[in-house]
Amino acid sequence: MKAIPYGRQSISDEDIAAVVETLKSDFLTQGPQIAAFENAFAKYVNAKYAVAVSNGTAALHLSVLALGLEKGQKVISTPITFAASTNSVLYAGGEVIFADIDKDTYLIDLEQVEEICKTEENVVGIIPVDFAGYPINSEELKKIADKYGLWILEDACHAPGAYFTDSHNTKQLSGNCTYANATVFSFHPVKHIAAGEGGMITTNDKKIYDSLCLLRTHGITKSPDLLTENHGAWYYEMHELGYNYRLTDFQAALGNSQLKRANEGLVKRNTIADKYTQSFAGTNIICPLVSNKVFHAYHLYVIQVKNRKELYEHLQKNNIYAQIHYIPVHTMPFYKKLGFKKGDYPVSEKYYEHCLSLPMYPTLTNEEQDFVIKTILEFIQ
Ligand SMILES: Cc1ncc(COP(=O)(O)O)c(C=O)c1O
């Protein structure tokens, strides 16, 4: 049996053809593929606007800037995420406050969010993470955000295609921004849509959209509405201290081609998840929470087990490369320098001691999954 990773991309002949076609075209960057990808993605998540950028981290950074985060202002997020979610706040000079996770969903605990809002001053926003592909109930979160005047930036890097059913019985797709001000996605190869590197921000707010477009490309504009002077067709002005966070056209072509198969991938991921869950029933393995109000995108399939390290090593010996998501961000040496310490967020820390992400990707074969299940069951018996 060849090595089985926890996640991997799947590249079709159509994907390759789309990239080759773009490579042979006039534009490698700033061409028509970007707008095509943005339009298709906005439609996919049912948002008004989408802005493609170079990666998910850039998407987070630009979003906090477009939402107006200023030096010294505080943003609440979760320790169980990739560090980029909270690093974005630090890039903008903001301060991170963590709320612990809910022990069942592994998402940010809304009660703790509210407690922080009651006691902390200068909190301006919340970055919830749709961890593993399980969407946050942003309707409930928005009630808190509205009460305290905060914005919501949803990190849905794990969750394109996920949705929850709100109190009006309406399916709310991650990224549709019914309740969030903006949502970010990543197109790293292990994610649902691979573009090599790449990211997207969705929003329904024209002001945020305009700001993102400006910041993505050095803060430079050629828009006649914005120019303070005009010397001719070549003329542009820099209005903000922006960045070069552009996506290339060949990455957009790959992303757009992958997007066409995104729903197929979600079905496959859910089938794989169901089989794991059924196979581990009656054992002491804790499987991901299933709810009839939620469509899980299963970027990750995370179990909790007693002897996690031993199982991880046992799987490695059998050429199965499970992974750990995540080491709590507040325990990172860099975050410790900011004043956080072990023991601050006990639910996250306990979760970390036991979590293990099993192989989960659309091209995982039945035979491979059977081998993973057999190897785990043998170990725990
Ligand atoms: C939850 C989360 N947020 C943000 C990012 C950053 O995305 P990127 O790697 O595209 O910069 C990741 C990437 O792994 C992630 O998992």
The ligand as an ORCA input file, in Angstrom:
! r2SCAN-3c Opt
* xyz 0 1
  C      -8.352     28.025      9.262
  C      -7.302     28.568      8.336
  N      -7.225     29.901      8.174
  C      -6.327     30.445      7.346
  C      -5.418     29.677      6.632
  C      -4.403     30.325      5.756
  O      -4.569     30.003      4.406
  P      -3.331     29.997      3.393
  O      -2.493     28.797      3.701
  O      -3.978     29.928      2.060
  O      -2.597     31.272      3.603
  C      -5.472     28.294      6.769
  C      -4.536     27.437      6.010
  O      -4.219     26.347      6.340
  C      -6.431     27.718      7.647
  O      -6.509     26.390      7.811
*
